Amino acid sequence: MGFGENLHNELVFQDVQIKELSARTGIKKSTLDKYLSGNKSQPSVENAVKIADSLGVTVEYLVKGVALSDINSNLTLSGEYKLLIEQYHQLSDFNKQTVRDLTQSLLKRQKQFSPS
């Protein structure tokens, strides 16, 4: 997966619209659309950093889709979360999308039925 697909997946995962990302980063929506189009358009380093910072991910993740085990970070996860991530990375791209779609659906339902 390349930058555009990784960015798209992260936007879906975080339920962030392109216009919202544009407002957060100061990058034109049309420019973000180019990154997402899959036509091999790549952001400048400056724009990649703005996007990554806005989404709370690393530039490396957006560029490479690096597995958590490949990232040298101070993040500590419980065994349950590590297992979940390892299993997710073993899924096909289609099944990963299905998991993301299901997660979004569950979060929306949870918001709808949770007490305010």
Phi and psi in radians as a Rosetta constraint file:
Dihedral C 1 N 2 CA 2 C 2 CIRCULARHARMONIC -1.815 0.35
Dihedral N 2 CA 2 C 2 N 3 CIRCULARHARMONIC -3.038 0.35
Dihedral C 2 N 3 CA 3 C 3 CIRCULARHARMONIC -0.953 0.35
Dihedral N 3 CA 3 C 3 N 4 CIRCULARHARMONIC -0.876 0.35
Dihedral C 3 N 4 CA 4 C 4 CIRCULARHARMONIC -1.027 0.35
Dihedral N 4 CA 4 C 4 N 5 CIRCULARHARMONIC -0.781 0.35
Dihedral C 4 N 5 CA 5 C 5 CIRCULARHARMONIC -1.224 0.35
Dihedral N 5 CA 5 C 5 N 6 CIRCULARHARMONIC -0.701 0.35
Dihedral C 5 N 6 CA 6 C 6 CIRCULARHARMONIC -1.129 0.35
Dihedral N 6 CA 6 C 6 N 7 CIRCULARHARMONIC -0.691 0.35
Dihedral C 6 N 7 CA 7 C 7 CIRCULARHARMONIC -1.111 0.35
Dihedral N 7 CA 7 C 7 N 8 CIRCULARHARMONIC -0.809 0.35
Dihedral C 7 N 8 CA 8 C 8 CIRCULARHARMONIC -1.001 0.35
Dihedral N 8 CA 8 C 8 N 9 CIRCULARHARMONIC -0.831 0.35
Dihedral C 8 N 9 CA 9 C 9 CIRCULARHARMONIC -1.070 0.35
Dihedral N 9 CA 9 C 9 N 10 CIRCULARHARMONIC -0.682 0.35
Dihedral C 9 N 10 CA 10 C 10 CIRCULARHARMONIC -1.212 0.35
Dihedral N 10 CA 10 C 10 N 11 CIRCULARHARMONIC -0.682 0.35
Dihedral C 10 N 11 CA 11 C 11 CIRCULARHARMONIC -1.087 0.35
Dihedral N 11 CA 11 C 11 N 12 CIRCULARHARMONIC -0.741 0.35
Dihedral C 11 N 12 CA 12 C 12 CIRCULARHARMONIC -1.136 0.35
Dihedral N 12 CA 12 C 12 N 13 CIRCULARHARMONIC -0.809 0.35
Dihedral C 12 N 13 CA 13 C 13 CIRCULARHARMONIC -1.026 0.35
Dihedral N 13 CA 13 C 13 N 14 CIRCULARHARMONIC -0.739 0.35
Dihedral C 13 N 14 CA 14 C 14 CIRCULARHARMONIC -1.564 0.35
Dihedral N 14 CA 14 C 14 N 15 CIRCULARHARMONIC -0.032 0.35
Dihedral C 14 N 15 CA 15 C 15 CIRCULARHARMONIC 0.977 0.35
Dihedral N 15 CA 15 C 15 N 16 CIRCULARHARMONIC 0.852 0.35
Dihedral C 15 N 16 CA 16 C 16 CIRCULARHARMONIC -1.911 0.35
Dihedral N 16 CA 16 C 16 N 17 CIRCULARHARMONIC 2.272 0.35
Dihedral C 16 N 17 CA 17 C 17 CIRCULARHARMONIC -1.467 0.35
Dihedral N 17 CA 17 C 17 N 18 CIRCULARHARMONIC 2.698 0.35
Dihedral C 17 N 18 CA 18 C 18 CIRCULARHARMONIC -1.041 0.35
Dihedral N 18 CA 18 C 18 N 19 CIRCULARHARMONIC -0.718 0.35
Dihedral C 18 N 19 CA 19 C 19 CIRCULARHARMONIC -1.131 0.35
Dihedral N 19 CA 19 C 19 N 20 CIRCULARHARMONIC -0.568 0.35
Dihedral C 19 N 20 CA 20 C 20 CIRCULARHARMONIC -1.197 0.35
Dihedral N 20 CA 20 C 20 N 21 CIRCULARHARMONIC -0.739 0.35
Dihedral C 20 N 21 CA 21 C 21 CIRCULARHARMONIC -1.100 0.35
Dihedral N 21 CA 21 C 21 N 22 CIRCULARHARMONIC -0.674 0.35
Dihedral C 21 N 22 CA 22 C 22 CIRCULARHARMONIC -1.060 0.35
Dihedral N 22 CA 22 C 22 N 23 CIRCULARHARMONIC -0.784 0.35
Dihedral C 22 N 23 CA 23 C 23 CIRCULARHARMONIC -1.137 0.35
Dihedral N 23 CA 23 C 23 N 24 CIRCULARHARMONIC -0.684 0.35
Dihedral C 23 N 24 CA 24 C 24 CIRCULARHARMONIC -1.177 0.35
Dihedral N 24 CA 24 C 24 N 25 CIRCULARHARMONIC -0.656 0.35
Dihedral C 24 N 25 CA 25 C 25 CIRCULARHARMONIC -1.749 0.35
Dihedral N 25 CA 25 C 25 N 26 CIRCULARHARMONIC -0.354 0.35
Dihedral C 25 N 26 CA 26 C 26 CIRCULARHARMONIC 1.385 0.35
Dihedral N 26 CA 26 C 26 N 27 CIRCULARHARMONIC 0.175 0.35
Dihedral C 26 N 27 CA 27 C 27 CIRCULARHARMONIC -1.613 0.35
Dihedral N 27 CA 27 C 27 N 28 CIRCULARHARMONIC 2.320 0.35
Dihedral C 27 N 28 CA 28 C 28 CIRCULARHARMONIC -1.007 0.35
Dihedral N 28 CA 28 C 28 N 29 CIRCULARHARMONIC 2.504 0.35
Dihedral C 28 N 29 CA 29 C 29 CIRCULARHARMONIC -1.010 0.35
Dihedral N 29 CA 29 C 29 N 30 CIRCULARHARMONIC -0.705 0.35
Dihedral C 29 N 30 CA 30 C 30 CIRCULARHARMONIC -1.081 0.35
Dihedral N 30 CA 30 C 30 N 31 CIRCULARHARMONIC -0.606 0.35
Dihedral C 30 N 31 CA 31 C 31 CIRCULARHARMONIC -1.205 0.35
Dihedral N 31 CA 31 C 31 N 32 CIRCULARHARMONIC -0.762 0.35
Dihedral C 31 N 32 CA 32 C 32 CIRCULARHARMONIC -1.089 0.35
Dihedral N 32 CA 32 C 32 N 33 CIRCULARHARMONIC -0.686 0.35
Dihedral C 32 N 33 CA 33 C 33 CIRCULARHARMONIC -1.027 0.35
Dihedral N 33 CA 33 C 33 N 34 CIRCULARHARMONIC -0.683 0.35
Dihedral C 33 N 34 CA 34 C 34 CIRCULARHARMONIC -1.099 0.35
Dihedral N 34 CA 34 C 34 N 35 CIRCULARHARMONIC -0.735 0.35
Dihedral C 34 N 35 CA 35 C 35 CIRCULARHARMONIC -1.095 0.35
Dihedral N 35 CA 35 C 35 N 36 CIRCULARHARMONIC -0.626 0.35
Dihedral C 35 N 36 CA 36 C 36 CIRCULARHARMONIC -1.449 0.35
Dihedral N 36 CA 36 C 36 N 37 CIRCULARHARMONIC -0.268 0.35
Dihedral C 36 N 37 CA 37 C 37 CIRCULARHARMONIC -1.222 0.35
Dihedral N 37 CA 37 C 37 N 38 CIRCULARHARMONIC -0.306 0.35
Dihedral C 37 N 38 CA 38 C 38 CIRCULARHARMONIC 1.439 0.35
Dihedral N 38 CA 38 C 38 N 39 CIRCULARHARMONIC 0.177 0.35
Dihedral C 38 N 39 CA 39 C 39 CIRCULARHARMONIC -1.573 0.35
Dihedral N 39 CA 39 C 39 N 40 CIRCULARHARMONIC 0.433 0.35
Dihedral C 39 N 40 CA 40 C 40 CIRCULARHARMONIC 1.231 0.35
Dihedral N 40 CA 40 C 40 N 41 CIRCULARHARMONIC 0.241 0.35
Dihedral C 40 N 41 CA 41 C 41 CIRCULARHARMONIC -1.252 0.35
Dihedral N 41 CA 41 C 41 N 42 CIRCULARHARMONIC 2.207 0.35
Dihedral C 41 N 42 CA 42 C 42 CIRCULARHARMONIC -2.004 0.35
Dihedral N 42 CA 42 C 42 N 43 CIRCULARHARMONIC 2.480 0.35
Dihedral C 42 N 43 CA 43 C 43 CIRCULARHARMONIC -1.308 0.35
Dihedral N 43 CA 43 C 43 N 44 CIRCULARHARMONIC 2.783 0.35
Dihedral C 43 N 44 CA 44 C 44 CIRCULARHARMONIC -1.176 0.35
Dihedral N 44 CA 44 C 44 N 45 CIRCULARHARMONIC 2.867 0.35
Dihedral C 44 N 45 CA 45 C 45 CIRCULARHARMONIC -1.028 0.35
Dihedral N 45 CA 45 C 45 N 46 CIRCULARHARMONIC -0.727 0.35
Dihedral C 45 N 46 CA 46 C 46 CIRCULARHARMONIC -1.033 0.35
Dihedral N 46 CA 46 C 46 N 47 CIRCULARHARMONIC -0.811 0.35
Dihedral C 46 N 47 CA 47 C 47 CIRCULARHARMONIC -1.197 0.35
Dihedral N 47 CA 47 C 47 N 48 CIRCULARHARMONIC -0.664 0.35
Dihedral C 47 N 48 CA 48 C 48 CIRCULARHARMONIC -1.070 0.35
Dihedral N 48 CA 48 C 48 N 49 CIRCULARHARMONIC -0.712 0.35
Dihedral C 48 N 49 CA 49 C 49 CIRCULARHARMONIC -1.153 0.35
Dihedral N 49 CA 49 C 49 N 50 CIRCULARHARMONIC -0.759 0.35
Dihedral C 49 N 50 CA 50 C 50 CIRCULARHARMONIC -1.029 0.35
Dihedral N 50 CA 50 C 50 N 51 CIRCULARHARMONIC -0.788 0.35
Dihedral C 50 N 51 CA 51 C 51 CIRCULARHARMONIC -1.137 0.35
Dihedral N 51 CA 51 C 51 N 52 CIRCULARHARMONIC -0.843 0.35
Dihedral C 51 N 52 CA 52 C 52 CIRCULARHARMONIC -1.057 0.35
Dihedral N 52 CA 52 C 52 N 53 CIRCULARHARMONIC -0.793 0.35
Dihedral C 52 N 53 CA 53 C 53 CIRCULARHARMONIC -1.076 0.35
Dihedral N 53 CA 53 C 53 N 54 CIRCULARHARMONIC -0.722 0.35
Dihedral C 53 N 54 CA 54 C 54 CIRCULARHARMONIC -1.101 0.35
Dihedral N 54 CA 54 C 54 N 55 CIRCULARHARMONIC -0.622 0.35
Dihedral C 54 N 55 CA 55 C 55 CIRCULARHARMONIC -1.631 0.35
Dihedral N 55 CA 55 C 55 N 56 CIRCULARHARMONIC -0.095 0.35
Dihedral C 55 N 56 CA 56 C 56 CIRCULARHARMONIC 1.259 0.35
Dihedral N 56 CA 56 C 56 N 57 CIRCULARHARMONIC 0.544 0.35
Dihedral C 56 N 57 CA 57 C 57 CIRCULARHARMONIC -2.186 0.35
Dihedral N 57 CA 57 C 57 N 58 CIRCULARHARMONIC 3.055 0.35
Dihedral C 57 N 58 CA 58 C 58 CIRCULARHARMONIC -1.602 0.35
Dihedral N 58 CA 58 C 58 N 59 CIRCULARHARMONIC 2.712 0.35
Dihedral C 58 N 59 CA 59 C 59 CIRCULARHARMONIC -1.069 0.35
Dihedral N 59 CA 59 C 59 N 60 CIRCULARHARMONIC -0.691 0.35
Dihedral C 59 N 60 CA 60 C 60 CIRCULARHARMONIC -0.995 0.35
Dihedral N 60 CA 60 C 60 N 61 CIRCULARHARMONIC -0.727 0.35
Dihedral C 60 N 61 CA 61 C 61 CIRCULARHARMONIC -1.084 0.35
Dihedral N 61 CA 61 C 61 N 62 CIRCULARHARMONIC -0.779 0.35
Dihedral C 61 N 62 CA 62 C 62 CIRCULARHARMONIC -1.152 0.35
Dihedral N 62 CA 62 C 62 N 63 CIRCULARHARMONIC -0.618 0.35
Dihedral C 62 N 63 CA 63 C 63 CIRCULARHARMONIC -1.378 0.35
Dihedral N 63 CA 63 C 63 N 64 CIRCULARHARMONIC -0.797 0.35
Dihedral C 63 N 64 CA 64 C 64 CIRCULARHARMONIC -1.880 0.35
Dihedral N 64 CA 64 C 64 N 65 CIRCULARHARMONIC -0.324 0.35
Dihedral C 64 N 65 CA 65 C 65 CIRCULARHARMONIC 1.137 0.35
Dihedral N 65 CA 65 C 65 N 66 CIRCULARHARMONIC 0.687 0.35
Dihedral C 65 N 66 CA 66 C 66 CIRCULARHARMONIC -1.056 0.35
Dihedral N 66 CA 66 C 66 N 67 CIRCULARHARMONIC 2.357 0.35
Dihedral C 66 N 67 CA 67 C 67 CIRCULARHARMONIC -1.162 0.35
Dihedral N 67 CA 67 C 67 N 68 CIRCULARHARMONIC 2.614 0.35
Dihedral C 67 N 68 CA 68 C 68 CIRCULARHARMONIC -0.954 0.35
Dihedral N 68 CA 68 C 68 N 69 CIRCULARHARMONIC -0.647 0.35
Dihedral C 68 N 69 CA 69 C 69 CIRCULARHARMONIC -1.166 0.35
Dihedral N 69 CA 69 C 69 N 70 CIRCULARHARMONIC -0.334 0.35
Dihedral C 69 N 70 CA 70 C 70 CIRCULARHARMONIC -1.557 0.35
Dihedral N 70 CA 70 C 70 N 71 CIRCULARHARMONIC -0.163 0.35
Dihedral C 70 N 71 CA 71 C 71 CIRCULARHARMONIC -1.614 0.35
Dihedral N 71 CA 71 C 71 N 72 CIRCULARHARMONIC 2.239 0.35
Dihedral C 71 N 72 CA 72 C 72 CIRCULARHARMONIC -1.535 0.35
Dihedral N 72 CA 72 C 72 N 73 CIRCULARHARMONIC 1.643 0.35
Dihedral C 72 N 73 CA 73 C 73 CIRCULARHARMONIC -2.353 0.35
Dihedral N 73 CA 73 C 73 N 74 CIRCULARHARMONIC 3.005 0.35
Dihedral C 73 N 74 CA 74 C 74 CIRCULARHARMONIC -1.628 0.35
Dihedral N 74 CA 74 C 74 N 75 CIRCULARHARMONIC 0.148 0.35
Dihedral C 74 N 75 CA 75 C 75 CIRCULARHARMONIC -1.224 0.35
Dihedral N 75 CA 75 C 75 N 76 CIRCULARHARMONIC 2.225 0.35
Dihedral C 75 N 76 CA 76 C 76 CIRCULARHARMONIC -1.983 0.35
Dihedral N 76 CA 76 C 76 N 77 CIRCULARHARMONIC 2.174 0.35
Dihedral C 76 N 77 CA 77 C 77 CIRCULARHARMONIC -2.041 0.35
Dihedral N 77 CA 77 C 77 N 78 CIRCULARHARMONIC 2.608 0.35
Dihedral C 77 N 78 CA 78 C 78 CIRCULARHARMONIC -1.222 0.35
Dihedral N 78 CA 78 C 78 N 79 CIRCULARHARMONIC 2.859 0.35
Dihedral C 78 N 79 CA 79 C 79 CIRCULARHARMONIC -1.008 0.35
Dihedral N 79 CA 79 C 79 N 80 CIRCULARHARMONIC -0.630 0.35
Dihedral C 79 N 80 CA 80 C 80 CIRCULARHARMONIC -1.082 0.35
Dihedral N 80 CA 80 C 80 N 81 CIRCULARHARMONIC -0.805 0.35
Dihedral C 80 N 81 CA 81 C 81 CIRCULARHARMONIC -1.189 0.35
Dihedral N 81 CA 81 C 81 N 82 CIRCULARHARMONIC -0.706 0.35
Dihedral C 81 N 82 CA 82 C 82 CIRCULARHARMONIC -1.068 0.35
Dihedral N 82 CA 82 C 82 N 83 CIRCULARHARMONIC -0.764 0.35
Dihedral C 82 N 83 CA 83 C 83 CIRCULARHARMONIC -1.094 0.35
Dihedral N 83 CA 83 C 83 N 84 CIRCULARHARMONIC -0.756 0.35
Dihedral C 83 N 84 CA 84 C 84 CIRCULARHARMONIC -1.051 0.35
Dihedral N 84 CA 84 C 84 N 85 CIRCULARHARMONIC -0.762 0.35
Dihedral C 84 N 85 CA 85 C 85 CIRCULARHARMONIC -1.171 0.35
Dihedral N 85 CA 85 C 85 N 86 CIRCULARHARMONIC -0.754 0.35
Dihedral C 85 N 86 CA 86 C 86 CIRCULARHARMONIC -1.066 0.35
Dihedral N 86 CA 86 C 86 N 87 CIRCULARHARMONIC -0.738 0.35
Dihedral C 86 N 87 CA 87 C 87 CIRCULARHARMONIC -1.161 0.35
Dihedral N 87 CA 87 C 87 N 88 CIRCULARHARMONIC -0.709 0.35
Dihedral C 87 N 88 CA 88 C 88 CIRCULARHARMONIC -1.029 0.35
Dihedral N 88 CA 88 C 88 N 89 CIRCULARHARMONIC -0.784 0.35
Dihedral C 88 N 89 CA 89 C 89 CIRCULARHARMONIC -1.160 0.35
Dihedral N 89 CA 89 C 89 N 90 CIRCULARHARMONIC -0.317 0.35
Dihedral C 89 N 90 CA 90 C 90 CIRCULARHARMONIC -1.476 0.35
Dihedral N 90 CA 90 C 90 N 91 CIRCULARHARMONIC -0.214 0.35
Dihedral C 90 N 91 CA 91 C 91 CIRCULARHARMONIC -1.309 0.35
Dihedral N 91 CA 91 C 91 N 92 CIRCULARHARMONIC 2.718 0.35
Dihedral C 91 N 92 CA 92 C 92 CIRCULARHARMONIC -1.197 0.35
Dihedral N 92 CA 92 C 92 N 93 CIRCULARHARMONIC 2.838 0.35
Dihedral C 92 N 93 CA 93 C 93 CIRCULARHARMONIC -1.008 0.35
Dihedral N 93 CA 93 C 93 N 94 CIRCULARHARMONIC -0.692 0.35
Dihedral C 93 N 94 CA 94 C 94 CIRCULARHARMONIC -1.077 0.35
Dihedral N 94 CA 94 C 94 N 95 CIRCULARHARMONIC -0.798 0.35
Dihedral C 94 N 95 CA 95 C 95 CIRCULARHARMONIC -1.225 0.35
Dihedral N 95 CA 95 C 95 N 96 CIRCULARHARMONIC -0.563 0.35
Dihedral C 95 N 96 CA 96 C 96 CIRCULARHARMONIC -1.071 0.35
Dihedral N 96 CA 96 C 96 N 97 CIRCULARHARMONIC -0.764 0.35
Dihedral C 96 N 97 CA 97 C 97 CIRCULARHARMONIC -1.095 0.35
Dihedral N 97 CA 97 C 97 N 98 CIRCULARHARMONIC -0.682 0.35
Dihedral C 97 N 98 CA 98 C 98 CIRCULARHARMONIC -1.080 0.35
Dihedral N 98 CA 98 C 98 N 99 CIRCULARHARMONIC -0.733 0.35
Dihedral C 98 N 99 CA 99 C 99 CIRCULARHARMONIC -1.104 0.35
Dihedral N 99 CA 99 C 99 N 100 CIRCULARHARMONIC -0.777 0.35
Dihedral C 99 N 100 CA 100 C 100 CIRCULARHARMONIC -1.108 0.35
Dihedral N 100 CA 100 C 100 N 101 CIRCULARHARMONIC -0.740 0.35
Dihedral C 100 N 101 CA 101 C 101 CIRCULARHARMONIC -1.090 0.35
Dihedral N 101 CA 101 C 101 N 102 CIRCULARHARMONIC -0.774 0.35
Dihedral C 101 N 102 CA 102 C 102 CIRCULARHARMONIC -1.107 0.35
Dihedral N 102 CA 102 C 102 N 103 CIRCULARHARMONIC -0.739 0.35
Dihedral C 102 N 103 CA 103 C 103 CIRCULARHARMONIC -1.067 0.35
Dihedral N 103 CA 103 C 103 N 104 CIRCULARHARMONIC -0.794 0.35
Dihedral C 103 N 104 CA 104 C 104 CIRCULARHARMONIC -1.066 0.35
Dihedral N 104 CA 104 C 104 N 105 CIRCULARHARMONIC -0.747 0.35
Dihedral C 104 N 105 CA 105 C 105 CIRCULARHARMONIC -1.088 0.35
Dihedral N 105 CA 105 C 105 N 106 CIRCULARHARMONIC -0.769 0.35
Dihedral C 105 N 106 CA 106 C 106 CIRCULARHARMONIC -1.138 0.35
Dihedral N 106 CA 106 C 106 N 107 CIRCULARHARMONIC -0.697 0.35
Dihedral C 106 N 107 CA 107 C 107 CIRCULARHARMONIC -1.129 0.35
Dihedral N 107 CA 107 C 107 N 108 CIRCULARHARMONIC -0.727 0.35
Dihedral C 107 N 108 CA 108 C 108 CIRCULARHARMONIC -1.118 0.35
Dihedral N 108 CA 108 C 108 N 109 CIRCULARHARMONIC -0.748 0.35
Dihedral C 108 N 109 CA 109 C 109 CIRCULARHARMONIC -1.122 0.35
Dihedral N 109 CA 109 C 109 N 110 CIRCULARHARMONIC -0.683 0.35
Dihedral C 109 N 110 CA 110 C 110 CIRCULARHARMONIC -1.101 0.35
Dihedral N 110 CA 110 C 110 N 111 CIRCULARHARMONIC -0.765 0.35
Dihedral C 110 N 111 CA 111 C 111 CIRCULARHARMONIC -1.077 0.35
Dihedral N 111 CA 111 C 111 N 112 CIRCULARHARMONIC -0.697 0.35
Dihedral C 111 N 112 CA 112 C 112 CIRCULARHARMONIC -1.138 0.35
Dihedral N 112 CA 112 C 112 N 113 CIRCULARHARMONIC -0.651 0.35
Dihedral C 112 N 113 CA 113 C 113 CIRCULARHARMONIC -1.821 0.35
Dihedral N 113 CA 113 C 113 N 114 CIRCULARHARMONIC 0.001 0.35
Dihedral C 113 N 114 CA 114 C 114 CIRCULARHARMONIC -1.450 0.35
Dihedral N 114 CA 114 C 114 N 115 CIRCULARHARMONIC 2.522 0.35
Dihedral C 114 N 115 CA 115 C 115 CIRCULARHARMONIC -1.163 0.35
Dihedral N 115 CA 115 C 115 N 116 CIRCULARHARMONIC 2.445 0.35
